[in-house]
Amino acid sequence: MLVSVEAFSKMLGITPGEVVFCIRNNDKLHGLALPKPSYGKGNHNSPMFRMSDVITFVKSYNEKGASDGE
């Protein structure tokens, strides 16, 4: 199952634009490597992420935030 940038960003509590910016610039968000996106064909070419990768990333992101005091 694939997750859209919009859904991924909601899970993280940030804007979709922040996720896209990180993908285009350094593939990291707050020092954590983002899951590798896949792109649709035709008119649907926005990045999508595998659900399992998203869940793993969100857990790591939340743990990092908790340990950083965010």
Contacts in CASP RR format, 6 or more apart in sequence:
PFRMAT RR
TARGET T0000
AUTHOR 0000-0000-0000
METHOD contacts of the structure
MODEL  1
MLVSVEAFSKMLGITPGEVVFCIRNNDKLHGLALPKPSYGKGNHNSPMFR
MSDVITFVKSYNEKGASDGE
1 50 0 8 1.000
1 51 0 8 1.000
2 38 0 8 1.000
2 48 0 8 1.000
2 49 0 8 1.000
2 50 0 8 1.000
2 51 0 8 1.000
3 48 0 8 1.000
3 49 0 8 1.000
3 50 0 8 1.000
3 51 0 8 1.000
3 54 0 8 1.000
4 46 0 8 1.000
4 48 0 8 1.000
5 16 0 8 1.000
5 17 0 8 1.000
5 19 0 8 1.000
5 20 0 8 1.000
5 46 0 8 1.000
5 47 0 8 1.000
5 48 0 8 1.000
5 49 0 8 1.000
6 16 0 8 1.000
8 16 0 8 1.000
8 19 0 8 1.000
8 49 0 8 1.000
8 54 0 8 1.000
9 15 0 8 1.000
9 16 0 8 1.000
9 17 0 8 1.000
9 18 0 8 1.000
9 19 0 8 1.000
11 54 0 8 1.000
11 58 0 8 1.000
12 19 0 8 1.000
12 29 0 8 1.000
12 58 0 8 1.000
12 61 0 8 1.000
14 29 0 8 1.000
18 29 0 8 1.000
19 29 0 8 1.000
19 34 0 8 1.000
19 47 0 8 1.000
20 47 0 8 1.000
22 28 0 8 1.000
22 29 0 8 1.000
22 34 0 8 1.000
23 34 0 8 1.000
23 37 0 8 1.000
23 47 0 8 1.000
27 33 0 8 1.000
27 34 0 8 1.000
28 34 0 8 1.000
29 61 0 8 1.000
30 61 0 8 1.000
30 64 0 8 1.000
30 65 0 8 1.000
31 64 0 8 1.000
32 57 0 8 1.000
32 60 0 8 1.000
32 61 0 8 1.000
32 64 0 8 1.000
34 57 0 8 1.000
35 49 0 8 1.000
35 50 0 8 1.000
35 53 0 8 1.000
35 54 0 8 1.000
35 56 0 8 1.000
35 57 0 8 1.000
36 49 0 8 1.000
36 53 0 8 1.000
37 47 0 8 1.000
37 48 0 8 1.000
37 49 0 8 1.000
38 47 0 8 1.000
38 48 0 8 1.000
38 49 0 8 1.000
38 50 0 8 1.000
39 45 0 8 1.000
39 46 0 8 1.000
39 47 0 8 1.000
39 48 0 8 1.000
40 46 0 8 1.000
40 48 0 8 1.000
64 70 0 8 1.000
END
